[in-house]
Amino acid sequence: MENKVQYDGIAKTLHWLIAVLVILLLLAGGGLEDLPVEEKTQVVMGHSGLGTLVLLLMMIRLAWRFTHRPPQPVAMAAWQLKVSVIVHRLFYVLVILQPVFGIGQAMFVDYSVVAFGVIDYSALAISSESMAKIFHVAHGTNATLLMLLVLLHAGGALAHHFYHKDMVLRRMLPYGRVPKE
Ligand code: HEM
């Protein structure tokens, strides 16, 4: 069987596309709740559209991951390998939950949420203060956990690249050059 040393093009594209979208949404999400309602409705139109795109891309990514074998792990300490497996699995869970909680919130808030001006989430349910609150807390808490995970993940990748000087980061880079084993 072929021994892959790199992630394939689809895995790399999905990884970086989702990473850019999630980081953008995390950064731009701060301060959203304090905006005046007209402005918030406008901003959330784009926010919810991009978030819905993340959910769609994660479904494709999950399907790709289940049907395509990733490269063998790079040689590293057993504890590092364990932590990286946990972090990667947590990413799948949190990045899927984030837009799901967002959609829950969008369904119940008392202003209109129409993703990209096309998907009218507000039409799916009657607004409810308590339900909106539950999803608001879930969406905000999950966002904080996601930020911490992004920092841990990026820190780990940079440590591998600059300190251990191995191929962990390079094999996920768009034009990363990895020597054949
Ligand atoms: C990976 C995708 C997403 C990320 C990273 C993200 C991130 C965030 C963050 C950081 C906030 C501010 C939270 C706070 O401080 O309370 C926020 C607010 C919000 N998000 Fe998302 N979000 C995502 C997807 C979605 C989706 C798909 C929707 C709806 C369809 C959505 C709807 C909302 C709404 C309505 C608010 C504002 C709530 C308010 O204060 O009225 N989000 N989001």
Residues whose N, C-alpha, C, O or C-beta is under 5 A from the ligand:
A	BS01	HEM	V22 L25 L26 G29 G30 L32 E33 V44 H47 S48 G51 T52 V54 V95 Q98 P99 G102 I103 Q105 A106 H136 G140 A143
